[in-house]
């Protein structure tokens, strides 16, 4: 039987006639396969159903690494993403993490079954203790519900979606500027995103007055995203006295605090000191949310391990909140991964490993602080015009240099130094060896008047 006369033809009407013919002559399997070529999602001559897509831009932060990887220059330097590097410029796996992993591997009783929807229960309890404090009244009174989520990002997303479903106010105020993913996470979670003033470029410090005015003018009950410490990208945190004023204002207006704690321990080197602002809000007995990440402070970036805690006023409410969180999580990713959370649980439950972790964490924080000093001194030695004291005043992983996008792109082109276009540099990506190169680049670019 010869029914293929039309199937190799390119005209759609020919193909339709061919298909019709084959249908009428009740063809063989091969005929039926070729008739599928006329359907939009099958192979063959038709165009892709995705052909209309435009190329999306790379992510403003993670795209910097992609550009860096493509650069063959031996002097290239990646100060884009906030990922800790050693003095040798290498990624670091903490010693305690290696030890915890060894323990896990040696334990033959460990299995790979699904975790519950809320994740590893011991990890959740230990995470709440780490952020709220071992003596937290909220934990003692069983008013906290904690769920394991996919690192800080996942915790923010689950918390955002929970609020969009169950909280009476759907607007979240985020600082201006903030981590670039915040507006996207909360918009997709179903909240409407507004900003409050945070940073004053003229002082390179906190715009405290603007912050108080904007939160004061926010509608009653609005959600407010607060960076727990080491504000990204500015490196500017409120003082404890300012936090106290923020707390009073927010509580007086029934604003709901949603803390993003992505850098606990990285700001001061102390886990407890960095958690103080959150604990001040818990101490007043009010409600709040906290998203925790272990990416930076335990160096577990790719393990995607974090937690969302919701502090409630009563234990029975916390229980119902948890039941609703499960309804958010189950259709999103069903249940979280087991490995990263197990590493964290091993470290947090064991006093020796915990102490060793705090030392390693402090060493990372100290190395970053020493990079700040070295860069500041290097610019001073070069007589680079401008006041660079913000390099040593700012807190955490990043320096918000004040360099503009043209200056950033010049430094990338001429010096192979990669950073986000807002002039943020990851101090954790620097080393004593690379400081002079960065200082040369900054000196060149500010004296060029771009
Ligand atoms: N919140 C803030 C304020 C962050 O800076 C980051 C990460 C996260 C949450 C999320 O981290 P996690 O999901 O990995 O736990 N910010 C990085 C990386 C370090 C990134 O953009 O993804 C940054 O370079 O800004």
Boltz pocket constraint, residues with backbone or C-beta under 6 A from the ligand:
constraints:
  - pocket:
      binder: B
      contacts: [[A, 61], [A, 62], [A, 80], [A, 81], [A, 82], [A, 83], [A, 150], [A, 151], [A, 152], [A, 153], [A, 154], [A, 179], [A, 227], [A, 232], [A, 260], [A, 262], [A, 292], [A, 293], [A, 294], [A, 295], [A, 301], [A, 305], [A, 306]]
      max_distance: 6.0
